Amino acid sequence: MAQTAAPLQITAPELPPASLSRALQVDWILTHHILPGFDELAAHSTTLAEVGARHCTPDDPALRDAFGRAFDAWIKVSHLRFGPTETDNRAFALAFWPDSRNKIPGTLRRAVTETPREELTTPEIFASQSVALRGFYALEYLLFDADMQTEGSAAQRCALVAAISSDIARTSAAIRNDWHTSYAATLVTAGPGYRYRSQAEIRQELFKTLTTGFQVLSDMRLGRPLGQFDAPRPNRAEARRSARSQRHIALNLAAMEPLALALAAGDPALMQDIDAGFAKALKRASALDDPSLAGVANPARRFRIEALQQDINDLRDLISTRLGAALGVTAGFNSLDGD
């Protein structure tokens, strides 16, 4: 008899207390959600750069472990697409996805076959390269795509692994430092002459990041591979080469729950309903047993993925209607609109 795989294990984040007051919600989000998240990203990315400078064999356990930990840390903050992450297109430099025109593999091939070594080893030059050559998805190709591992010379591929890893660390550190040195104060200061003119505008910004996160989850992380019933697109699943597609959905869900609950502070009934919605979606996401979402092409397994998407959409509706109304805000324009 076939055994059922154990559910995916995701470390639960710190959640706000039920007694959190609305007056303290932004401070809690900053000190317990945003700053620790970017601290973790910077720390794990630094380790990735250190490991990438010494280990470049794609299947090296130390390199893959460092890659996975840093990638996890990015997914946990990837919904925070405002302020320092948007400066100089840093978010795209870390995470050029979806790559709808399949630019990454061609850009990588040119880099390992034609690009002069100094353009890979000089940080300032590398930082000016196309975002298709930078970040976690380009590094995933180098570590997990068999065809890419035969392109160019081993020495050139090693140089590129080190360059991308180091660039991820520098970009992550820049985001982290901007938060600590300037934007943290910006987020908690409102009034004439400031970035945010009122507390309502600050809450609007945070609410927008949450609704954008749900848009990415439902429409992109799930919607792209699901495609249509008679035309599934499993090759469009995020990070499928490293079998991280399911993991990213669960990580992203878990990471957004503290933000949603904190924004609902002062409304115990709404906090309870939000918590129940996240619990239902996270339970289903963790139990999928489909690391790369290949099951979208199998009718029986596809049903479970569609059910997860429905759970997320139900939670998305709850956030958009009841939480938005409680805050007196709307989702507004986000960085994904018009792409």
Order of alpha helices (4+ residues) and beta strands (2+ residues): alpha-alpha-alpha-alpha-alpha-alpha-alpha-alpha-alpha-alpha-alpha-alpha-alpha-alpha-alpha-alpha
